[in-house]
Amino acid sequence: MDEQLIYDWNRVGAPAAPARVMFDDETLRDGLQSPSVRTPEIDRKIEILHLIDALGIDTADIGLPGAGPHVVRDVERLAREITDARLRVKANCAARTHLNDIQPIADIVQRTGLAIECCTFIGSSPIRQYTEGWTLEWLLKNTEEAITFAVKEGLEVMYVTEDTTRAKPETLRAIYTCAIDAGAKRICIADTVGHATPVGAAAVVRFAAQVIEETGASIGIDWHGHRDRDLAVINSIAALEAGATRIHGAALGIGERVGNTPMDLLLVNLVLMGYIERDLRALTDYCRVVSEACGVPVPDNYPVVGRDAFRTATGVHAAAVIKAWKKGDRDLMDAVYSAVPASLVGREQEIDVGPMSGKSNVIFWLEHRGIFATDQLVDRVFQRAKSSATVLTEEEILAEVNLQSRGGQHEDHEGHEG
């Protein structure tokens, strides 16, 4: 398709693409904290892990072994699958800043031979400190002990500060410096309650980068967002542009309360922005499998993977898509009434027939299925659509096709007899 057909205002004054963009998939751990999801059986977890790998996601949180033997069992099985299937995705595990949570991770590493990043977390905001009765000295003591222990066990550590986006700068400076001195290789800024705006997300990432620079260490910055204010995707982009290099998300945005950053929408947006190159044809299966395995319905109007994402039944909209189709230009058909190319995720534009449709909808629907669109048949389906309160189902349209066909045969037979 001719690039001159779209003037892209998104590129006017846009920042340069980040030098590095990595992803950490939280579907199998943080995503399962939603009170409404069903924890998948291990076979479904393995299926999800393979789809995470197919999407080129860098790391996956495969569980919190400190939660008990049932989690240890699944984490070890997933770790062995990564090794046995030679998956590219790397593993990490969550842990509180407590030796009892870190030791099971080290044990799994010993048994499987797979390197597993230890993501040890602790609350950092004054509201958490006040509620829990924590002091800064207590935070520093637990941070140093946990990370020192993990490093001695041969684990690479990401230090996660919960509720970072409501924490005081002096607290973050103290605990980040402590974590880096103890051997942490990455720090993770967590917008645990979805408090941040894009401005706030960028500000706290830049602050963390400044602290890291002051230590002289080479430390990566992660961003872990939640969607309580429905700003999770744009906050993740803001964090990337401010200096974060790895972004967390979960399929369909599942997670505690209203969920985590939707990994699916994050990937799509970053591809469309030119920040990453990625084959996203596995994205629909990724979301479908997670939906089925976790018992999370995908709303019809969910972007990109929802049933209605590339469907239209409105006459004016459909007419433009049909005209593009008649030009034989798939890219034009994808773009004329859509900001996201359906082909990006292995889908295609769909034209339905309903009360707001024109006859062109009917003609396209019929011809697209190899049905000859006579004037009489088009009129018949069109009238049925206009009398309906909803889009016609395939069964309803085919019923009209069959009625028209039987009526036509009957008329021909009578004419022959006459």
Summary of the structure (lengths in Angstrom):
residues: 418
radius of gyration: 26.6
end to end distance: 55.9
largest distance: 102.4
contacts: 1411
relative contact order: 0.09
helix: 52%
strand: 12%
